[in-house]
Amino acid sequence: MARAYNFSPGPAALPEAVLRQAQADMLEWGDAGASIVEMSHRGPEFLQVARQAEADLRTLLAIPDDYAVLFPAGGATTQQALIALNFAGAGQRVDYVVSGHWGKTALKQLVSVDVNIAASGDSDGFRTIPARETWRLSKEAAYVHITANETIHGVEFRPGWGRVPPDTGDVPLFADFSSSIASEPVDVSKYGLIYAGAQKNLGPVGISVVIVRRDLLERAGQPRADIFDYRSQLANESMLNTPPTWNWYLLGQTVRWMIEQGGTAEFDRRSALKSKLLYEAIDGSGGFYRNEVDPSVRSRMNVPFFLAEAALDAAFLEGAREAGLIGLKGHRVLGGMRASIYNAMPVEGVQALVDYMQEFRRHHG
Ligand SMILES: *Cc1c(COP(=O)(O)O)cnc(C)c1O
């Protein structure tokens, strides 16, 4: 069976080379006599896998030494809850900029902190990101939280919006990079904390990455169980309890693949090319397809689009499937379609989608 071009938003497509290697490694790790997924996380084989994954991630993202890297079990939503516990004292002010569904989700994870919504794109359906001048930031906030790329609404902090990342003065900037990490070079030193669930751009679901300026770990947080304490996790190499070893291994393989492909500079180039192809096909369709996001903040990773006639949605998806293009159904919050074009999606996959869209329009336009 041929593998389709998979536009799924997450869990998302993995590079075929990574899946093939994983297939080989599944049965036996080297000559260890067992699979990597069957061995102790404290044994030399897995420790080597875990440490190599961190070293490679540091290389890929050019993470400075004064930043710690954690590999916590669970998703981005889990980290949304944990960052408040770890960095804000009880009742302390935290600032949130809400630019879409995941920014709203982040708010729902907050308890016993004083939340200030510094800005929100809600009033225009998250088609823009409020200009930096309009943000009402608090001087005493523990941190300012943004979502670098909104996976559902398809809005991303891009240079056309203004200075990226936004300046937040002395208050550290925390960013949810779940769906855009490693898609372009990022100056990590501009952030206090970056987190990402792995299942969009970094590998499989079940594990996250947290990159945090070390000195921030010593700031007051709230009383919390050891297992939720980033300091304890760091002291124990993210192995306070049994980590999701297979996921960690797959993440490491995916990171290694990205380095071999040319790193974030190369994915920047590919993301620019892929997103341009797709947006031009949508904008040039005479209204048959439409994307409603302000072009200055259009996401290069997730492209939501609508057919002028929603009655054609089912036929569009059915035809796409027959053409070997899957995962295009839009999120239930927005409806319509969405093409997620993460690092593992080759340019040819986007070209195949664009060709199909033009063909479909010729038949139904
Ligand atoms: C997918 C996603 C999340 C939620 O991730 P989970 O791993 O399901 O908790 C949060 N933020 C963004 C930007 C996402 O794309």
The ligand as an SDF file (V2000), in Angstrom:
LIG
                    3D

 15 15  0  0  0  0  0  0  0  0999 V2000
   -2.0000   20.6470   19.6370 C   0  0  0  0  0  0  0  0  0  0  0  0
   -1.7470   21.8820   20.3990 C   0  0  0  0  0  0  0  0  0  0  0  0
   -1.9500   21.9570   21.7810 C   0  0  0  0  0  0  0  0  0  0  0  0
   -2.5090   20.8020   22.5850 C   0  0  0  0  0  0  0  0  0  0  0  0
   -1.6130   19.7700   22.6250 O   0  0  0  0  0  0  0  0  0  0  0  0
   -1.9170   18.4460   23.4770 P   0  0  0  0  0  0  0  0  0  0  0  0
   -0.6260   17.7100   23.3200 O   0  0  0  0  0  0  0  0  0  0  0  0
   -3.0690   17.7620   22.8430 O   0  0  0  0  0  0  0  0  0  0  0  0
   -2.1780   18.8510   24.8700 O   0  0  0  0  0  0  0  0  0  0  0  0
   -1.6580   23.1420   22.4170 C   0  0  0  0  0  0  0  0  0  0  0  0
   -1.1790   24.1920   21.7480 N   0  0  0  0  0  0  0  0  0  0  0  0
   -0.9900   24.1640   20.4180 C   0  0  0  0  0  0  0  0  0  0  0  0
   -0.4640   25.3710   19.7100 C   0  0  0  0  0  0  0  0  0  0  0  0
   -1.2580   23.0040   19.7080 C   0  0  0  0  0  0  0  0  0  0  0  0
   -1.0630   22.9630   18.3670 O   0  0  0  0  0  0  0  0  0  0  0  0
  1  2  1  0
  2  3  1  0
  2 14  2  0
  3  4  1  0
  3 10  2  0
  4  5  1  0
  5  6  1  0
  6  7  2  0
  6  8  1  0
  6  9  1  0
 10 11  1  0
 11 12  2  0
 12 13  1  0
 12 14  1  0
 14 15  1  0
M  END
$$$$
